[in-house]
Each structure stands twice: as C-alpha cells, then as structure tokens.
Amino acid sequence: MDRDLESMHEMRTLVRQAKAAQAAMASLTQEQVDRIGAAVAQAGFAAAADLARSAVEDTGMGTVPGKTVKNQFNTKDLWEA
C-alpha cells in the first residue's frame, strides 16, 4: 500500500478509536476521569526521557534534556497545577 494511503488509513482508524473512547468516557464520574488523568500524567512523566529521545531522533530538532523537561512539565507538573 502507498505510504500516504497507509497513513490515511491509520489516521481514520485512530479517529474511530478515539470516538469510541470518548463515548465510553462520557458516562464516567468526575472521580473516575480524574483517576485516568492522573494515571496518564504519571505514565507520561515516567516516559519523559524516552519520549524526548524519540522526538529528537525523529525530527532532528531540539535536545533530549530540553524535551525531557518539557515533557515532564506537560505531564505531571501541569496535572498537579
């Protein structure tokens, strides 16, 4: 399959999955949503350096330490604010 077509197919699949997740979350309580948000923030914080390394390798932009700090802020630090 052509790479562009493959990307479009992947995007459509991810959007369908996101819509299904959104519908499932619509019936959750605020406490349940908060627990999910906290877990996502903790997971992102724990993976901050690995994600930073991947971003620098993929784009050639920025530095791993700089992106690590950004990832940490945009996960746990922002959640706790």
ZITA-V991680 format. One line per field, one symbol per residue. phi: phi as a letter, one per 20 degrees, with the letter a starting at -180 (. if undefined). burial: b if it has 16 or more other C-alpha atoms within 10 Angstrom, else e. Layout:
phi=???
burial=???
//
This chain:
phi=.ggfffffffffffffffffffffffefffffffffgfffffffffegffffffffffdmdmcfffffffffffdffffff
burial=eeeeeeeeeeeeeeeeeeeeeeeeeeeeeeeeeeeeebeebbebbeebbebbbebeeeeeeeebeebbebbbbebbeeeee
//
